[in-house]
Amino acid sequence: MPQIVYTSEANPVLPVFSQAVISNGTVYVSGNIGCDKNMKIVGDIKAQTRAALENIAVVLEAAGSGLDRIIKANIYLTNMARDFAPMNEVYAEFFDKDKMPARTCIGVAALPMGADFEMECTAEISEF
């Protein structure tokens, strides 16, 4: 039976989805945009990428996982031409270069709250 993940340490979510869901030893993390706990978008693409990844790390920890256990990441950018390279600079800070998860990066017309970056991911749970 799926288990809902919630931690007050992470940014709040809207009432229509969960921070993450665990099923069969895998945690599915909902999309995270680069905002603070007051749901305000933070700075440029680098700041948004960093904020989203830091929040994802908190959610993964609450689920018994971590960034190093991510299997697949999906990233959405509103401006690929401008933001792809600087986003990658920050993204690379969070992962061992020899153990990068599989990833897709998609250009989109818009993201919630006017964000430039959103990431969702699937990760293994440390203890299953």
N, C-alpha and C positions, 0 to 999 in steps of 0.2 A: 504494500500500500504506500503510495507517495507520501512523503513527509514534507511539510512546509517549513522553510527556514526563515527565521526572523531574528534579528538582533537590533537592539536599540543603539548599538555602536555605529551602525551604518546609517546612511541617509534614509529618510522615510520614503515609502513608496505610496503611490496612489492606491485607493481601495479596490482597484480592478485587477491587480496582479500581486504576486509575492516577490520577495527579494530573490528567492531561489526555491527550487523543489528538488528533493532527493528521491531517486527511484533506482532500485537495483544496483546500488554501489556507485551511482553517478549523480553528480549535482549539476543542475541546469540553472544558471544564473541569468536573471532577467537583464534586459538592457539597462546600462548605466550611462548617464550623460555626465558631463563635467560640471557638477554643481556642488554647493555646500549644503550643510544641514538645514539651512533656511530655504532651500530650493532655488537659490540664486545662481545663475551661470557664472562661472569664474573665468576671467581673463581670456587669453588667446587660445589657440589650439593646443599649445604645449601645456598650459595650465589645466585646460579641460581634460586632456588625455591623462595627466597625472592624477587629477581629482577622481576621475572615473575608475582608474586602475587601483587607486588606494581604497576606494569604496568596495570594489570587487574583492580585493584582498580581505577586507573585514568580513564580507558576506561568506567568502570561501572558508575562512577560519571558523566562523560560526557553524558551518556545515561539516567541519572535520576534514577540510581539504586545504588547499593553498594555491598560490599562483603557479608553483612548480608542478602542480598536478593537472593543470589545464591541458585538455586534449585538443580542443578546437575553439577558436575565437572568431567571432564575426564582428567586424568593425564597419561603421557607417559614417561617412564624411559628407558634409554638404558642399565642400569645395576641394575636390581631389587635386586640382592643379596647384593650389596654394598650400594645402594642408598635409598632403601625403608625406612629404619628406620630414617636416618638423614633428608630425605625429610619430613617425617611425623612430626618430631620435629618442623621444621620451619612452615609447613602448619598449625599446631595446634595453632601457635601464632596469626594467622590471623582470627580465628573463635572462637565464644563462644562455649565452650565444650558441652553445652546442646542444641546447634542449628546447629550442623554440617550438611552441605548439603549432599545429596546423592552423591556418588563418585565411580568412577571406576579407577583403576590404571592398566595400561597395559605395559608389557615389549615389547620394540621394538628394531629392529636391528640398526636403526640410526635415528637421528633427524636433522633438518636443521642446517647448520653451525657447525656441530659437537657438538651441545648441548647435555646435559645429561637429561634435564627436559623440558617438554612442558605441558601446561595446557590450556584447553578450557573450557568454562562454559556457562550455561544458567541461567538467572536470571530474576526475576520479576522487573518491573519498578515501582517506588514509586507512580507515578501519571499516571493513565491510565483511 
